[in-house]
């Protein structure tokens, strides 16, 4: 298998039998088009309706070829970003789908939509979407039940309740599995001190073969490499992505 970084949270996983495309937004280096020309079934995933995870341009790919299956979070339809007939499969948290080539579980998120578990050809893959402990930097000053105003998010937030929700989502994932061959997870320096906390909490609770940062486009590639210190301590392989179009053998 090969995994290719597209942009932000977008990746292409090519297996011996199929191609999986995750959270396509922008493709500055023309990574995706060559995959569309390959003679393999293609599965397209979008975890939620936010523009940096979903781009309706994915539906144009149908005009180029047959054999594309669109597996989308139901919130995309609910927010009227796509029509019901645009996707082959609509899933919300708790949804399961399989066609014999891949099996898919939709799990929860601490933002919008879902996170994904996919199993194919003996590998178990996790794409977090926007599942993360997003308000970690506010935790040291937080009091239970009190909110803190965040200029970054322009809202009053309850970081302790948010972290509780995040850890609860991880518990729900563990009901399905406690190990992954590959994990794609947000390591986003924009959220300030503690931006690796969600990733650290994840690897404390799951066995992970390869950890891959994502969602770091605004803070830069090197900001995401900060996570490697923690994966190294657990003997987890870490992909130091350095450019769009970079490929890793799995």
Backbone as CSV, one residue per row, in Angstrom:
resi,resn,N_x,N_y,N_z,CA_x,CA_y,CA_z,C_x,C_y,C_z
1,UNK,0.841,-1.199,0.000,0.000,0.000,0.000,0.871,1.242,0.000
2,UNK,0.383,2.290,-0.630,1.060,3.581,-0.579,0.066,4.656,-0.149
3,UNK,0.543,5.590,0.671,-0.274,6.708,1.101,0.384,7.986,0.597
4,UNK,-0.387,8.823,-0.081,0.133,10.058,-0.656,-0.568,11.253,-0.028
5,UNK,0.231,12.234,0.397,-0.322,13.441,1.001,-0.750,14.402,-0.101
6,UNK,-1.996,14.863,-0.024,-2.526,15.800,-1.012,-2.396,17.230,-0.493
7,UNK,-3.097,17.534,0.602,-3.083,18.883,1.171,-3.942,18.886,2.419
8,UNK,-3.498,19.558,3.479,-4.271,19.768,4.708,-4.628,18.435,5.372
9,UNK,-5.842,17.942,5.182,-6.239,16.636,5.715,-6.535,15.643,4.600
10,UNK,-6.079,15.958,3.405,-6.366,15.131,2.238,-5.252,14.135,1.944
11,UNK,-5.636,12.894,1.714,-4.694,11.816,1.414,-5.301,10.888,0.369
12,UNK,-4.419,10.179,-0.344,-4.838,9.101,-1.231,-4.127,7.830,-0.789
13,UNK,-4.917,6.807,-0.460,-4.384,5.492,-0.111,-4.625,4.549,-1.280
14,UNK,-3.551,4.011,-1.833,-3.681,3.035,-2.911,-3.295,1.660,-2.398
15,UNK,-4.195,0.714,-2.547,-3.945,-0.669,-2.173,-3.823,-1.500,-3.439
16,UNK,-3.652,-2.767,-3.266,-3.559,-3.638,-4.425,-4.841,-3.699,-5.229
17,UNK,-5.984,-3.467,-4.550,-7.277,-3.634,-5.200,-8.070,-2.346,-5.375
18,UNK,-7.725,-1.283,-4.655,-8.574,-0.091,-4.674,-7.784,1.169,-4.350
19,UNK,-8.479,2.308,-4.470,-7.919,3.615,-4.141,-8.903,4.335,-3.231
20,UNK,-8.426,4.842,-2.098,-9.250,5.570,-1.146,-8.756,7.011,-1.078
21,UNK,-9.678,7.966,-1.236,-9.336,9.375,-1.194,-10.057,10.009,-0.002
22,UNK,-9.281,10.678,0.870,-9.821,11.231,2.108,-9.832,12.757,2.097
23,UNK,-10.953,13.339,2.469,-11.108,14.761,2.785,-10.408,15.681,1.785
24,UNK,-10.761,15.495,0.528,-10.208,16.340,-0.538,-10.706,17.765,-0.385
25,UNK,-9.756,18.714,-0.422,-10.081,20.135,-0.386,-9.433,20.826,-1.581
26,UNK,-8.108,20.963,-1.518,-7.337,21.548,-2.601,-6.247,20.574,-3.025
27,UNK,-5.844,20.684,-4.270,-4.791,19.808,-4.803,-3.830,20.681,-5.599
28,UNK,-2.937,21.353,-4.888,-2.069,22.355,-5.496,-1.035,21.750,-6.441
29,UNK,-0.692,20.493,-6.216,0.358,19.852,-7.011,-0.163,18.791,-7.968
30,UNK,-1.482,18.749,-8.183,-2.032,17.776,-9.121,-1.798,16.339,-8.726
31,UNK,-1.973,16.041,-7.453,-1.725,14.691,-6.939,-2.799,13.708,-7.386
32,UNK,-4.069,14.129,-7.348,-5.180,13.204,-7.534,-5.388,12.734,-8.979
33,UNK,-5.297,13.596,-9.991,-5.636,13.172,-11.358,-5.006,11.874,-11.840
34,UNK,-3.725,11.591,-11.592,-3.171,10.309,-12.050,-3.866,9.096,-11.431
35,UNK,-4.348,9.238,-10.196,-5.045,8.126,-9.552,-6.397,7.875,-10.214
36,UNK,-7.022,8.918,-10.713,-8.324,8.761,-11.360,-8.222,7.973,-12.664
37,UNK,-7.042,7.902,-13.205,-6.833,7.183,-14.469,-6.524,5.703,-14.263
38,UNK,-6.330,5.286,-13.031,-5.977,3.896,-12.752,-7.217,3.007,-12.795
39,UNK,-7.002,1.772,-13.172,-8.102,0.825,-13.343,-8.379,0.086,-12.037
40,UNK,-8.800,0.846,-11.039,-9.158,0.272,-9.738,-10.393,0.994,-9.219
41,UNK,-11.229,0.326,-8.433,-12.343,1.030,-7.794,-11.815,2.146,-6.900
42,UNK,-12.532,3.273,-6.874,-12.148,4.419,-6.057,-13.238,4.692,-5.025
43,UNK,-12.814,4.932,-3.789,-13.724,5.279,-2.703,-13.345,6.675,-2.208
44,UNK,-14.310,7.572,-2.189,-14.063,8.961,-1.802,-14.771,9.235,-0.476
45,UNK,-13.995,9.690,0.518,-14.523,9.976,1.853,-14.457,11.473,2.137
46,UNK,-15.517,12.006,2.735,-15.508,13.370,3.270,-16.085,13.312,4.674
47,UNK,-15.311,13.764,5.655,-15.694,13.568,7.053,-16.739,14.556,7.548
48,UNK,-16.815,15.758,6.918,-17.828,16.738,7.323,-17.878,17.887,6.332
49,UNK,-18.812,18.816,6.573,-19.154,19.811,5.563,-18.190,20.987,5.474
50,UNK,-17.292,21.172,6.437,-16.388,22.319,6.401,-15.604,22.338,5.094
51,UNK,-15.394,23.534,4.552,-14.794,23.636,3.222,-13.377,23.087,3.154
52,UNK,-12.682,23.016,4.287,-11.322,22.469,4.255,-11.304,20.944,4.353
53,UNK,-12.487,20.327,4.360,-12.578,18.862,4.358,-13.499,18.328,3.260
54,UNK,-14.284,19.216,2.691,-15.210,18.799,1.643,-15.219,19.819,0.517
55,UNK,-15.070,19.342,-0.699,-15.109,20.182,-1.891,-16.006,19.484,-2.901
56,UNK,-17.070,20.145,-3.311,-18.023,19.511,-4.227,-17.413,19.176,-5.583
57,UNK,-16.194,19.661,-5.823,-15.497,19.314,-7.067,-15.261,17.815,-7.188
58,UNK,-15.331,17.098,-6.080,-15.132,15.649,-6.139,-16.171,14.982,-7.035
59,UNK,-17.356,15.586,-7.158,-18.398,14.966,-7.967,-18.112,15.086,-9.470
60,UNK,-17.226,16.002,-9.833,-16.824,16.132,-11.226,-16.034,14.917,-11.694
61,UNK,-15.431,14.210,-10.755,-14.632,13.029,-11.125,-15.480,11.966,-11.797
62,UNK,-16.776,11.953,-11.487,-17.682,10.985,-12.116,-17.721,11.144,-13.636
63,UNK,-17.488,12.363,-14.107,-17.520,12.608,-15.542,-16.294,12.017,-16.247
64,UNK,-15.258,11.727,-15.477,-14.017,11.225,-16.053,-13.967,9.705,-16.114
65,UNK,-14.706,9.073,-15.194,-14.615,7.613,-15.135,-15.744,7.023,-14.295
66,UNK,-15.940,5.726,-14.462,-16.895,4.987,-13.647,-16.148,4.338,-12.481
67,UNK,-16.913,3.726,-11.593,-16.289,2.962,-10.516,-15.870,3.784,-9.324
68,UNK,-16.523,4.946,-9.107,-16.244,5.766,-7.928,-17.411,5.642,-6.954
69,UNK,-17.106,5.338,-5.704,-18.103,5.262,-4.641,-17.859,6.406,-3.664
70,UNK,-18.890,7.228,-3.449,-18.775,8.366,-2.546,-19.383,8.001,-1.196
71,UNK,-18.554,8.102,-0.149,-18.975,7.771,1.212,-18.822,9.045,2.040
72,UNK,-19.937,9.684,2.353,-19.894,11.009,2.954,-20.620,11.053,4.297
73,UNK,-20.174,11.972,5.131,-20.856,12.225,6.397,-22.219,12.864,6.134
74,UNK,-23.216,12.463,6.891,-24.573,12.973,6.690,-24.690,14.473,6.921
75,UNK,-23.787,15.065,7.698,-23.906,16.503,7.952,-23.683,17.319,6.684
76,UNK,-22.985,16.742,5.699,-22.787,17.434,4.423,-24.134,17.649,3.737
77,UNK,-24.961,16.630,3.776,-26.309,16.736,3.202,-27.200,17.654,4.037
78,UNK,-27.092,17.536,5.355,-27.935,18.342,6.237,-27.634,19.835,6.097
79,UNK,-26.375,20.160,5.791,-26.006,21.563,5.601,-26.149,21.994,4.139
80,UNK,-26.782,21.145,3.347,-27.111,21.445,1.950,-25.881,21.741,1.095
81,UNK,-24.790,21.049,1.406,-23.588,21.193,0.593,-23.567,20.182,-0.555
82,UNK,-24.486,19.219,-0.500,-24.604,18.223,-1.559,-26.036,17.713,-1.581
83,UNK,-26.429,17.168,-2.707,-27.747,16.558,-2.838,-27.696,15.108,-2.394
84,UNK,-28.834,14.580,-2.012,-28.860,13.220,-1.483,-28.350,12.208,-2.493
85,UNK,-28.622,12.456,-3.785,-28.205,11.506,-4.811,-26.726,11.620,-5.163
86,UNK,-26.036,12.622,-4.632,-24.617,12.789,-4.951,-23.750,11.687,-4.364
87,UNK,-24.134,11.187,-3.196,-23.330,10.162,-2.518,-23.964,8.791,-2.657
88,UNK,-23.136,7.792,-2.687,-23.613,6.402,-2.678,-23.942,5.950,-1.272
89,UNK,-23.200,6.498,-0.296,-23.369,6.101,1.104,-23.320,7.353,1.969
90,UNK,-24.348,7.540,2.796,-24.362,8.619,3.789,-24.272,7.986,5.168
91,UNK,-23.288,8.405,5.971,-23.122,7.809,7.292,-23.027,8.879,8.372
92,UNK,-23.646,8.608,9.510,-23.474,9.392,10.730,-22.800,8.489,11.761
93,UNK,-22.458,9.053,12.906,-21.805,8.267,13.944,-22.591,6.986,14.217
94,UNK,-21.892,5.864,14.245,-22.518,4.569,14.470,-22.830,3.819,13.198
95,UNK,-22.712,4.503,12.048,-23.006,3.852,10.779,-21.891,2.918,10.340
96,UNK,-22.280,1.841,9.660,-21.330,0.830,9.169,-21.699,0.499,7.730
97,UNK,-20.676,0.304,6.916,-20.914,-0.058,5.515,-19.775,-0.933,5.024
98,UNK,-20.107,-1.884,4.163,-19.082,-2.745,3.583,-19.556,-3.228,2.226
99,UNK,-18.590,-3.422,1.322,-18.937,-3.981,0.012,-18.098,-5.211,-0.335
100,UNK,-17.370,-5.726,0.649,-16.522,-6.885,0.399,-15.080,-6.522,0.103
101,UNK,-14.857,-5.292,-0.404,-13.498,-4.810,-0.635,-13.014,-3.974,0.536
102,UNK,-13.873,-3.087,1.020,-13.556,-2.303,2.205,-14.728,-2.352,3.172
103,UNK,-14.391,-2.185,4.457,-15.404,-2.026,5.496,-15.177,-0.692,6.176
104,UNK,-16.273,0.005,6.488,-16.193,1.370,7.000,-17.059,1.511,8.243
105,UNK,-16.495,2.170,9.252,-17.242,2.547,10.446,-17.167,4.058,10.589
106,UNK,-18.298,4.706,10.826,-18.324,6.137,11.101,-18.351,6.332,12.617
107,UNK,-17.347,7.052,13.125,-17.260,7.335,14.551,-17.523,8.815,14.790
108,UNK,-17.384,9.256,16.025,-17.757,10.608,16.372,-16.673,11.639,16.124
109,UNK,-17.038,12.903,16.376,-16.120,14.020,16.233,-16.389,15.022,17.343
110,UNK,-15.394,15.845,17.661,-15.600,16.946,18.602,-15.869,18.246,17.870
111,UNK,-16.070,18.162,16.570,-16.450,19.317,15.774,-17.671,18.904,14.965
112,UNK,-17.570,18.870,13.665,-18.698,18.448,12.834,-18.436,17.073,12.233
113,UNK,-19.518,16.405,11.846,-19.395,15.174,11.085,-18.857,13.996,11.866
114,UNK,-17.964,13.256,11.220,-17.515,11.980,11.763,-16.007,11.831,11.615
115,UNK,-15.490,10.796,12.261,-14.168,10.255,11.978,-14.385,8.880,11.356
116,UNK,-13.344,8.339,10.702,-13.518,7.097,9.935,-12.575,5.993,10.388
117,UNK,-13.107,4.780,10.450,-12.281,3.570,10.469,-12.551,2.830,9.166
118,UNK,-11.473,2.456,8.484,-11.597,1.637,7.269,-10.715,0.416,7.417
119,UNK,-11.253,-0.714,7.012,-10.458,-1.941,6.951,-10.435,-2.437,5.519
120,UNK,-9.249,-2.720,5.022,-9.110,-3.242,3.670,-7.791,-3.980,3.544
121,UNK,-7.848,-5.138,2.948,-6.664,-5.949,2.655,-5.752,-6.116,3.868
122,UNK,-6.363,-6.383,4.990,-5.607,-6.691,6.198,-5.089,-5.504,6.969
123,UNK,-5.442,-4.280,6.557,-4.997,-3.077,7.251,-6.191,-2.343,7.856
124,UNK,-5.959,-1.772,9.030,-7.001,-0.974,9.691,-6.513,0.471,9.742
125,UNK,-7.298,1.365,9.142,-6.922,2.756,8.941,-7.868,3.662,9.728
126,UNK,-7.315,4.723,10.323,-8.146,5.714,11.013,-7.860,7.090,10.446
127,UNK,-8.918,7.788,10.028,-8.829,9.187,9.631,-9.714,9.979,10.577
128,UNK,-9.120,10.910,11.312,-9.825,11.559,12.420,-10.815,12.624,11.981
129,UNK,-10.734,13.103,10.724,-11.564,14.249,10.379,-11.191,15.422,11.275
130,UNK,-12.162,15.996,11.978,-11.880,17.064,12.938,-12.033,16.596,14.383
131,UNK,-11.831,15.324,14.629,-11.814,14.824,16.005,-10.494,15.218,16.656
132,UNK,-10.574,15.962,17.748,-9.358,16.405,18.421,-9.727,17.066,19.740
133,UNK,-8.740,17.252,20.596,-8.901,18.041,21.819,-8.523,19.486,21.452
134,UNK,-9.448,20.185,20.816,-9.149,21.467,20.184,-8.838,22.585,21.162
135,UNK,-9.365,22.533,22.388,-9.214,23.653,23.316,-8.197,23.351,24.416
136,UNK,-7.210,22.526,24.098,-6.265,22.062,25.114,-5.517,23.199,25.801
137,UNK,-5.219,24.265,25.067,-4.401,25.319,25.673,-5.137,26.063,26.785
138,UNK,-6.463,25.948,26.830,-7.233,26.623,27.866,-7.372,25.783,29.145
139,UNK,-6.983,24.530,29.100,-7.221,23.638,30.234,-6.532,24.079,31.524
140,UNK,-5.268,24.556,31.483,-4.614,24.936,32.743,-5.336,26.028,33.523
141,UNK,-6.055,26.914,32.837,-6.741,28.014,33.512,-8.241,27.769,33.671
142,UNK,-8.711,26.610,33.275,-10.150,26.340,33.280,-10.634,25.854,34.640
143,UNK,-11.858,26.230,34.955,-12.550,25.741,36.150,-13.775,24.952,35.695
144,UNK,-14.082,23.837,36.372,-15.232,23.019,35.958,-16.513,23.845,35.883
145,UNK,-17.196,23.732,34.743,-18.478,24.400,34.562,-18.393,25.842,34.111
146,UNK,-17.175,26.404,34.025,-17.016,27.790,33.608,-16.540,27.858,32.153
147,UNK,-16.940,28.917,31.477,-16.519,29.092,30.099,-15.427,30.156,30.007
148,UNK,-14.657,30.080,28.934,-13.580,31.023,28.665,-13.781,31.556,27.257
149,UNK,-13.630,32.873,27.106,-13.774,33.431,25.767,-12.500,33.200,24.971
150,UNK,-12.665,32.697,23.759,-11.538,32.436,22.862,-11.599,33.402,21.686
151,UNK,-10.551,34.227,21.537,-10.494,35.126,20.394,-10.335,34.348,19.090
152,UNK,-9.559,33.233,19.161,-9.335,32.429,17.960,-10.641,31.866,17.419
153,UNK,-11.486,31.384,18.313,-12.734,30.756,17.903,-13.926,31.705,17.984
154,UNK,-13.700,32.904,18.572,-14.736,33.930,18.694,-15.994,33.383,19.355
155,UNK,-15.791,32.705,20.471,-16.923,32.171,21.216,-16.483,31.823,22.626
156,UNK,-17.486,31.665,23.501,-17.207,31.181,24.848,-17.145,29.658,24.814
157,UNK,-16.084,29.115,25.374,-15.888,27.673,25.329,-15.718,27.108,26.726
158,UNK,-16.029,25.842,26.866,-15.827,25.106,28.116,-14.793,24.023,27.823
159,UNK,-13.507,24.310,28.021,-12.471,23.363,27.621,-12.512,22.036,28.374
160,UNK,-12.947,22.072,29.625,-13.014,20.828,30.396,-14.109,19.923,29.844
161,UNK,-15.277,20.504,29.544,-16.357,19.706,28.960,-15.966,19.203,27.580
162,UNK,-15.248,20.031,26.830,-14.819,19.631,25.494,-13.857,18.448,25.574
163,UNK,-12.899,18.510,26.508,-11.969,17.397,26.661,-12.703,16.125,27.085
164,UNK,-13.684,16.284,27.951,-14.484,15.126,28.373,-15.179,14.499,27.175
165,UNK,-15.715,15.347,26.296,-16.351,14.831,25.085,-15.341,14.087,24.223
166,UNK,-14.159,14.684,24.056,-13.119,14.060,23.230,-12.739,12.679,23.775
167,UNK,-12.490,12.597,25.065,-12.109,11.316,25.659,-13.248,10.311,25.569
168,UNK,-14.480,10.811,25.620,-15.632,9.933,25.439,-15.691,9.360,24.034
169,UNK,-15.346,10.186,23.032,-15.303,9.683,21.657,-14.237,8.596,21.517
170,UNK,-13.111,8.773,22.187,-12.068,7.744,22.129,-12.554,6.436,22.759
171,UNK,-13.324,6.539,23.827,-13.894,5.331,24.435,-14.812,4.605,23.457
172,UNK,-15.592,5.386,22.702,-16.491,4.771,21.727,-15.698,4.067,20.617
173,UNK,-14.592,4.651,20.221,-13.755,4.013,19.203,-13.171,2.703,19.730
174,UNK,-12.776,2.693,20.986,-12.198,1.477,21.587,-13.207,0.336,21.679
175,UNK,-14.486,0.654,21.614,-15.493,-0.408,21.610,-15.423,-1.217,20.314
176,UNK,-14.833,-0.602,19.274,-14.681,-1.279,17.990,-13.304,-1.897,17.860
177,UNK,-12.267,-1.159,18.257,-10.897,-1.663,18.151,-9.978,-0.878,19.063
178,UNK,-8.853,-1.483,19.430,-7.854,-0.775,20.223,-6.539,-0.621,19.465
179,UNK,-6.543,-0.896,18.171,-5.295,-0.815,17.418,-5.541,-0.407,15.974
180,UNK,-4.572,0.316,15.415,-4.631,0.764,14.025,-3.265,0.606,13.373
181,UNK,-3.277,0.208,12.121,-2.024,0.177,11.365,-1.592,1.584,10.994
182,UNK,-2.563,2.425,10.645,-2.283,3.794,10.212,-3.294,4.741,10.849
183,UNK,-2.800,5.861,11.378,-3.664,6.891,11.952,-3.312,8.238,11.334
184,UNK,-4.309,8.933,10.770,-4.174,10.306,10.285,-4.907,11.208,11.266
185,UNK,-4.180,12.167,11.881,-4.737,12.884,13.032,-4.300,14.349,13.005
186,UNK,-5.208,15.291,13.405,-4.859,16.721,13.389,-3.759,17.074,14.399
187,UNK,-2.690,17.673,13.900,-1.650,18.257,14.746,-1.491,19.693,14.255
188,UNK,-2.290,20.579,14.811,-2.492,21.919,14.261,-1.950,22.972,15.215
189,UNK,-0.788,23.538,14.883,-0.139,24.501,15.752,-0.910,25.781,15.968
190,UNK,-1.902,26.058,15.152,-2.690,27.287,15.302,-3.425,27.354,16.631
191,UNK,-3.711,26.207,17.227,-4.540,26.212,18.432,-3.727,26.486,19.687
192,UNK,-2.416,26.720,19.540,-1.613,27.188,20.654,-1.035,26.078,21.513
193,UNK,-0.551,26.472,22.703,0.096,25.512,23.606,-0.793,24.292,23.815
194,UNK,-0.149,23.136,23.799,-0.903,21.904,23.987,-1.511,21.362,22.708
195,UNK,-1.051,21.860,21.545,-1.692,21.427,20.298,-1.430,19.961,19.963
196,UNK,-0.474,19.343,20.645,-0.251,17.902,20.453,-1.033,17.049,21.457
197,UNK,-1.726,17.667,22.406,-2.352,16.893,23.486,-3.337,15.864,22.964
198,UNK,-4.198,16.250,22.012,-5.163,15.288,21.482,-4.478,14.079,20.874
199,UNK,-3.405,14.309,20.117,-2.648,13.203,19.538,-2.008,12.333,20.597
200,UNK,-1.471,12.968,21.632,-0.841,12.198,22.716,-1.872,11.348,23.446
201,UNK,-3.045,11.917,23.687,-4.099,11.150,24.363,-4.549,9.979,23.488
202,UNK,-4.530,10.184,22.184,-4.912,9.096,21.282,-3.915,7.945,21.361
203,UNK,-2.623,8.224,21.268,-1.633,7.133,21.258,-1.461,6.501,22.631
204,UNK,-1.950,7.156,23.671,-1.961,6.529,24.995,-3.036,5.460,25.090
205,UNK,-4.039,5.529,24.241,-5.198,4.645,24.345,-5.281,3.597,23.230
206,UNK,-4.459,3.752,22.195,-4.519,2.827,21.066,-3.113,2.399,20.644
207,UNK,-3.015,1.165,20.183,-1.790,0.711,19.545,-1.789,1.264,18.119
208,UNK,-0.708,1.902,17.746,-0.630,2.556,16.434,0.657,2.126,15.741
209,UNK,0.535,1.711,14.492,1.717,1.332,13.734,2.412,2.539,13.137
210,UNK,1.645,3.407,12.457,2.173,4.605,11.809,1.256,5.771,12.125
211,UNK,1.834,6.852,12.665,1.071,8.055,12.994,1.395,9.119,11.957
212,UNK,0.339,9.733,11.391,0.520,10.712,10.329,-0.183,12.013,10.730
213,UNK,0.545,13.105,10.841,-0.090,14.379,11.183,-0.860,14.937,9.995
214,UNK,-1.862,15.757,10.285,-2.608,16.441,9.231,-3.187,17.727,9.801
215,UNK,-3.865,18.507,8.969,-4.555,19.728,9.402,-3.571,20.807,9.862
216,UNK,-2.342,20.771,9.357,-1.301,21.687,9.804,-0.953,22.741,8.764
217,UNK,-1.761,22.859,7.708,-1.361,23.690,6.581,-1.103,25.142,6.976
218,UNK,-1.835,25.669,7.946,-1.656,27.072,8.334,-0.447,27.280,9.233
219,UNK,-0.073,26.270,10.010,1.055,26.415,10.933,2.350,25.836,10.378
220,UNK,2.293,25.100,9.275,3.502,24.630,8.619,3.860,23.192,8.931
221,UNK,4.601,22.588,7.993,4.992,21.188,8.123,5.756,20.928,9.419
222,UNK,6.743,21.772,9.704,7.613,21.507,10.850,6.865,21.573,12.168
223,UNK,5.802,22.362,12.240,5.014,22.408,13.477,4.420,21.035,13.780
224,UNK,4.044,20.316,12.730,3.446,18.986,12.922,4.467,17.964,13.383
225,UNK,5.738,18.185,13.068,6.784,17.234,13.452,6.989,17.196,14.968
226,UNK,6.453,18.183,15.668,6.559,18.216,17.139,6.012,16.941,17.758
227,UNK,5.069,16.313,17.076,4.447,15.097,17.600,5.408,13.916,17.623
228,UNK,6.443,13.973,16.817,7.364,12.833,16.697,8.043,12.498,18.023
229,UNK,8.303,13.511,18.827,8.915,13.270,20.140,8.100,12.269,20.956
230,UNK,6.792,12.378,20.850,5.904,11.535,21.655,5.675,10.168,21.012
231,UNK,5.613,10.108,19.692,5.481,8.806,19.037,6.757,7.992,19.200
232,UNK,7.916,8.653,19.186,9.180,7.944,19.376,9.219,7.228,20.719
233,UNK,8.675,7.869,21.749,8.684,7.277,23.095,7.870,5.990,23.146
234,UNK,6.933,5.850,22.224,6.090,4.653,22.197,6.447,3.727,21.038
235,UNK,7.587,3.980,20.405,8.046,3.169,19.269,7.004,3.116,18.153
236,UNK,6.355,4.258,17.918,5.389,4.386,16.832,6.072,5.106,15.672
237,UNK,5.951,4.577,14.489,6.510,5.246,13.324,5.769,6.557,13.078
238,UNK,6.503,7.573,12.635,5.922,8.900,12.404,6.341,9.383,11.027
239,UNK,5.389,9.900,10.292,5.685,10.412,8.952,5.882,11.924,9.025
240,UNK,7.124,12.361,8.828,7.437,13.788,8.790,7.161,14.311,7.378
241,UNK,5.917,14.570,7.095,5.532,15.062,5.771,6.218,16.406,5.518
242,UNK,6.788,16.569,4.327,7.508,17.808,4.033,7.032,18.509,2.764
243,UNK,6.106,17.887,2.017,5.616,18.529,0.800,4.338,17.842,0.333
244,UNK,3.541,18.577,-0.426,2.368,17.973,-1.062,2.842,17.001,-2.133
245,UNK,2.168,15.870,-2.233,2.542,14.853,-3.207,3.522,13.830,-2.686
246,UNK,3.995,14.011,-1.458,4.917,13.037,-0.878,4.201,11.721,-0.618
247,UNK,4.895,10.601,-0.837,4.301,9.273,-0.705,5.050,8.431,0.319
248,UNK,4.309,7.632,1.061,4.875,6.754,2.074,4.393,5.328,1.821
249,UNK,5.322,4.378,1.830,4.956,2.964,1.709,4.480,2.464,3.065
250,UNK,3.346,1.807,3.068,2.777,1.288,4.327,3.009,-0.214,4.411
